[in-house]
Amino acid sequence: MKTQTTSIDYIRKDFPILNRCVYDDKQLIYLDNASTTQKPIQVINAINNFYRNYNSNIHRSVYSIANEATAAYENTRSKIAKFLNIRNAKEIIFVRGTTEAINLVAYSWGRNNIAKDDVIVTTEYEHHSNIVPWQLLVKEKQAKLKYIEINENGELRLDQLDDYLEYGNVKLVTFSQMSNVLGTITDSTKIISKCKKYNVKTLIDGAQSAPHMKVNIDDIGCDFFACSAHKMLGPTGVGILWAPKNVMEHMVPFHGGGDMIKEVHKYETTWNDLPYKFEAGTPNIADVIGFSTAIDYINDIGIDTIRNHEEDLRNYALSKLDNIKNIVIYGNKDSAKSGGIISFNFADIHPHDLATILDEDGIAIRSGHHCAQVLMEKLDVPATSRISFYIYNTKNEIDKLVISLEKAARLFKL
Ligand SMILES: Cc1ncc(COP(=O)(O)O)c(C=O)c1O
């Protein structure tokens, strides 16, 4: 465990980008980790090493470097299985990211399992990638999409789920395990135990949870789980979908092409075994290998250490933001119930203006609707400013953020 013997300063040295300045002399302060995280040198080197030393296609050839590439690619699958406590690594499919994983379920499972008047339940705090694929599906099938609303603390109103389940026809409940805007941690266990009573399938969008808290899929008992490598120190363009073998065996392929087939004849094709049935074409080999190194890095620090660090940073940031007049914070102030994400508005400064002012001081925050316009409608705002932490962020960076916010207040004469 790295941080027991070393400090965050030591961890920061692994991230070359954190050394850089913007506008000549402003040290970069990166507070947009919910969007994508920075990459440690170990991940960058793993990708570099693949291209320099054993670049080749996988699952096709008998020569040494192809065998090395196949082994490294498959090793990532086993590593993810261990990381997320998945019993059978062959139930893990490599995809481009959470968005593709959810679209895959909507297409390959949804089209055979959702019919007219069936109900899919999602929540008001979903990312667009857990809304739009279901909108497309329910339109095609004349089914219905319903939302679990949030309360004033940014938590889901699970009494509404009870109503939906009792009313009947619910076939899928799909939700983010951590809101990318509010940080709210969803009570997945509660939702899933309710759904199991009604034999309703569940999908967890783990894009924000898997990087920041312990996820134990075997314990949770969901039916589908999706996450993205780039939000957990890994490269862009790779993520996973997990579903049990008996469910995936009954799903139709998402893409047709090389590697996903057993035999192809003029008018008929048989599918390859899992997981390859869902991995058509040459996959993103280098980045899957980089993902493996990212998981090693997280394991080396310890996911609980990461969670504790971010909870500590969130509490610190909230205490500082509380002292600034005219800041409205959305969601839960109890950091035990939230990941390291804070969304806020500052008087009537537009979030894009605020982000621009902070950028002048080298501080990168996100502004906008965060791909969560349904939630923005609920909050009755067009946009928010969002800060989000990872293991390399420090209290000192939060202090600098506060100084920059005070500067914005002066500029806007607040
Ligand atoms: C909760 C949540 N779900 C899904 C996504 C989409 O992830 P990706 O763009 O990696 O597919 C994001 C990205 O911000 C997210 O925060």
The ligand as an ORCA input file, in Angstrom:
! r2SCAN-3c Opt
* xyz 0 1
  C     -21.936      8.438    -14.652
  C     -21.366      8.369    -16.025
  N     -21.845      7.477    -16.885
  C     -21.371      7.368    -18.138
  C     -20.373      8.174    -18.588
  C     -19.863      8.012    -19.982
  O     -18.581      7.477    -19.939
  P     -17.714      7.364    -21.277
  O     -17.703      8.725    -21.896
  O     -16.377      6.921    -20.785
  O     -18.379      6.351    -22.138
  C     -19.841      9.139    -17.733
  C     -18.799     10.077    -18.207
  O     -18.655     11.156    -17.701
  C     -20.349      9.227    -16.420
  O     -19.868     10.126    -15.563
*
